[in-house]
Amino acid sequence: MSSAQPYIELSDLSGSRSTDNLHDTDSLFAENTNVSWFLGLDDKQLDYLLQRLGLAEVNHPVVVSLLPRNIQYLVLKTEELDVEQALAILRDVLVEHAADVNFPSSDLRLIEQLVATIPNDDKLFKLNKDSFWEAQVRSEAALIAFHSPYPEVRAIVDPVDDPSMPAETFRVYVIALFWTVVGSTINNFFIHRLPQISLSTSTVQLLLLPSGKLWERALPQNKMVRIFGRNVNINPGKWTSKEMILATIMYSCSNGTPYAIYNIVVMKLDIFYGLKWVTWTYQIMFTISTQFLGFAFAFVMLRVCVYPKKSVWPTLLPTIALNRALISGETPSNINGWRISRFAFFFVAFVSSFFYSWVPSYFFTALSTFNWPTWFSPKLVHLDNIAGSVHGLGLNPLPTLDWNVLDMAGCLTLPFFTYANHYLGMILAFMTILAIYYTNTNWTAYFPINSNKLFDGKGKIYNVREILDENHLFDDKKYREYGPPYFGAANLVTYGAYFFMYPFAIMYHFITEWSLTRQSFAEIWITVKSAFGSHDATLLSKFEHDRHCQMMKSYEEVPSLWFVAILITSVSFAMMCVLFYPLETPLWGIFFTIAINFVFLVPITIIASVTGFSFGLNVLVELIIGYTIPNSGLALITLKAYGYNIDSQASNYITDQKLAHYCKIPPRAIFRGQIISTFVSVFVSLFITNWQIANIPDLCQGGQKNRLVCPGANTFFFSSIQYGEFGPAKMFGGVYPILKWCFLWGALGALGLSWFKKSGPSKLTKYFQPIVMLGGFLAYAPYNLLYYTGGFYLSFLFMYYVKRRYPMWWEKYNYILTGALSSGVAMSSLMIFFVRYHGKDIEWWGNKLSSQGIEGYRNGPSWLLADTAPGGYVGLRKEDFP
């Protein structure tokens, strides 16, 4: 076929515009998306563009109006660009994305080559239909300028929007809140299980589709009813993708258990503090204040981590991909020999995962924690220390065949460079822990090597009641008799890494990203000023050249005063908690935690938005509060909840806002949905927690029948002992003085590694992320390598090899695969739990292998026995107790 006529027309074009007059493609596209016309692209240029857009099979003649809307738009935009404009765009890309770890190296090399090989032609900037070079230049520029620089975003996000599509409807609230209640019930019930079972966002997405379709068909369409004095359309017709994603976002607000739940468990449960005054009124005010303070912080970060295109937020991309697979149609195409649709692929993977997960989770549990190296000598302490999955460090080349364990760190979600840096940090931590343990540094050989618990001088779990009086206050006389608490080796390394992390993260980020950091604080200041201005439209003004920000300008921004009202309410509740209840917490502590979260907000959220890795401020707050409010575990855990949860919740809400930004959900709809869903989930979580405390035997104790051993609550409780009741002044002034030096080493390390980042070989420094690597040191006690090694293999396979070698397959199926596998595991895990709850376990050797010998002990073993230590007890001598 001649290249002069690559398109076939569907309608009379007598009234159509020529390409010479095509000045506003957006307007033309919005007027009639079913019209096609002749464009100035030949077959070669068109083929290249369509293949870059994921259409591997291109049959000529091409009918423009039969292409998907997003591809139609980009074809038109590509035709609109001339070569000079395209080259200018590509040159800007080389400057802006040269050190961008998420921008594909192959794309960067291609653009460098295109810019460096401009044909020597006097007619360069005139249409040259035989130029494949021109096809590449115009296509690459159009993809970046009119969509996104990142292929993973282009694969699942559309560059076109329909503002008239229903999003915030009555049925969205009913369906989303129904699943919020169900999901909150399940997630809060299993938060104390190891490993945790949850009704993931991807699973609920699977359930939202039939819920919406059922509503769509069961109720009369366009039926108006009066609710709270307003006319409401209870069924506007077809269940839309925007309704689906809004319902998903509302559920995701309840997907994580409120951090304050750990406070309540530790305060009320008898094996911990056993306090009787923790009333429902207190619980409600405390939980609401900790959950909602992050909203105001999320608002000030809009211009820093939501609107900028570099803020990819890789952890949310599977949610969009799954939404698209479930509800959107697609053009059949052959991708590396695969013709299966996204929806069919999801269904096959989901069903396979559902049935297979019964094997490692119920029928043959040894395949889940596949600790086969310990089977050779189940009672050998040294073997268990290295390869044990329960009490050891989990070194094992084939650690699990269970997706619930494999996906512990999001192996098919996080970029490979993030996972690799994190895993390398875990390997370094593994060697450090072994060195500390086997040199018996700080008596660690007398305690289990990998435990998040504290121990006394007899090698037993530290009993806080031994140092408290009848009013639960620190008793120095009883402490002098009982002694200080001690760390196991992994816990010692973990806390040292936290102390190293805080100064390192701040200094390293400020040095290596100084211009970005300065700009971020400037953007925050602009946002804060807008809160007291006449309107909020200026928030998007700086980003008017970004395609997705252009589309979001169609929707009203959330008034700043809404966020201010949330801030005032949350702070007021927090103040009432510390003023009217015996929390031993001064009022200034609330404002201190707010201030310290604000300082760390920028680096934490920027790092998370680019790499997917995040860390909390809980240990830093514990340390500072422990020094300023000594001998008070209650003050410690109270301010810890605020100190950790403000930035954590802000990050969660920012992620949801970015998700809405990608999917073009009105900002006010997101705000209302987040507020209502979070409010509902607070009450569900409190009800479940109080029921568990009252009704479940052995809750939070080792060996609990249903594995409700509370790893989070135990860490929370023992932190309150070491930083609160005992205090960091004694802990780090007398027991572990070396840990104080980690702050200085972190600052010095930031200077050295930031120099390496700026001056080292670019092939190494581009993907070198020392903050993420330090995160590997934080992954122990009680977790270990078993939960990350298998995921590393899969991350390399899918997030590196397949992504580079088969990019179109990866773009189409990768996020669908991880969503399907996780959904299948979640569904089967819930069914298995209720089967086990009624006592129907299968007793055979395949379910006993992984708990042979030491691995089956309630508490881990130690290399040396405490009664063999000098004087019959471990640690400092009684006269040296700090």
PyMOL commands that set and color helices and strands:
alter all, ss='L'
color gray80, all
select helices_A, chain A and resi 19-21+25-31+43-52+64-66+69-80+83-96+105-116+132-145+151-154+170-190+201-218+241-255+260-268+280-300+302-305+314-327+342-356+358-363+365-367+372-376+381-387+403-406+416-438+441-446+464-467+476-482+489-512+514-530+537-543+547-552+560-580+588-611+618-628+633-663+667-695+711-725+728-735+737-759+762-765+770-777+786-805+807-837+845-847+849-851+853-856+866-868+870-872+878-880
alter helices_A, ss='H'
color red, helices_A
select strands_A, chain A and resi 224-227+230-233
alter strands_A, ss='S'
color yellow, strands_A
deselect
rebuild
show_as cartoon
